[in-house]
């Protein structure tokens, strides 16, 4: 019985992989930060059950930009579910800007993905506010940021932090290194 279930699951996954489509991701967006005192980067990947993923999603946060926030998402991804393909989603609500890559954090069954995606955020030389970053998978690079408060919560992946200045700094990683 176990052998039959294993064969059925492998057949389902192989069929699903054959039906995967290719996506070239090349998105850019500038955000005005006038009146904004908090930026939330909610960059968690989709929840998944019985998935095959050989792709990766990495993140870069750098300072030294103009007065606004410049976002980009670039890469090539092959996926059997278009809802699991990331895109830039920016919500401006009062004094808070929230950036995410997925409309919903659905549970995907039998998701198959390959490829690589890089999310980049270029922040002003000095941001007079709080930055909160949440990632669930992938490596993060933080370089040249200067702000009042910085928080990074990474579930998996290495975190490389250089030239970070803030009154309050908090970095948490469940798995991976903090360098």
KALIN-V439704 format. One record per residue. N is the residue number from 1. SS is DSSP state (a for helix, b for strand, c for the rest). NEAR is the number of other C-alpha atoms within 8 Angstrom. Layout:
BEGIN
n: (N:N)
ss: (SS:SS)
near: (NEAR:NEAR)
END
This chain:
BEGIN
n: (1:2:3:4:5:6:7:8:9:10:11:12:13:14:15:16:17:18:19:20:21:22:23:24:25:26:27:28:29:30:31:32:33:34:35:36:37:38:39:40:41:42:43:44:45:46:47:48:49:50:51:52:53:54:55:56:57:58:59:60:61:62:63:64:65:66:67:68:69:70:71:72:73:74:75:76:77:78:79:80:81:82:83:84:85:86:87:88:89:90:91:92:93:94:95:96:97:98:99:100:101:102:103:104:105:106:107:108:109:110:111:112:113:114:115:116:117:118:119:120:121:122:123:124:125:126:127:128:129:130:131:132:133:134:135:136:137:138:139:140:141:142:143:144:145:146:147:148:149:150:151:152:153:154:155:156:157:158:159:160:161:162:163:164:165:166:167:168:169:170:171:172:173:174:175:176:177:178:179)
ss: (c:a:a:a:a:a:a:a:a:a:a:a:a:a:a:a:a:a:c:c:b:b:b:b:b:b:b:b:b:b:b:c:c:c:c:c:c:b:b:b:b:b:b:c:c:c:b:b:b:c:c:b:b:c:c:b:b:b:b:b:b:b:b:b:b:c:c:c:b:b:b:b:b:b:b:b:b:b:b:c:c:a:a:a:c:c:c:c:b:b:b:b:b:c:c:b:b:b:b:b:c:c:c:c:c:c:b:b:b:c:c:b:b:b:b:b:b:b:b:b:b:b:b:b:c:c:b:b:b:b:b:b:b:b:b:c:c:c:c:b:b:b:b:b:b:b:b:b:b:b:b:b:b:b:c:c:c:c:b:b:b:b:b:b:b:b:b:b:b:b:b:b:b:c:c:c:c:b:c)
near: (4:5:6:7:8:8:8:8:8:8:8:9:10:8:8:12:10:6:7:12:7:8:9:8:11:8:9:9:8:8:8:7:8:5:5:11:10:11:13:11:11:11:12:10:10:10:8:10:9:7:9:8:9:7:10:11:11:11:11:11:13:13:13:11:11:8:9:12:14:13:13:13:14:11:11:11:15:12:16:12:9:6:6:8:10:7:10:14:9:8:7:8:6:6:9:11:13:11:13:13:12:15:6:4:8:6:8:9:8:12:15:15:13:11:11:10:14:12:12:12:11:12:17:12:12:10:11:7:11:13:12:11:11:11:13:10:13:12:12:12:11:14:11:12:15:11:14:11:11:12:11:10:10:14:10:13:12:12:13:10:10:7:8:10:8:10:7:7:8:7:7:7:11:7:9:9:8:8:6)
END
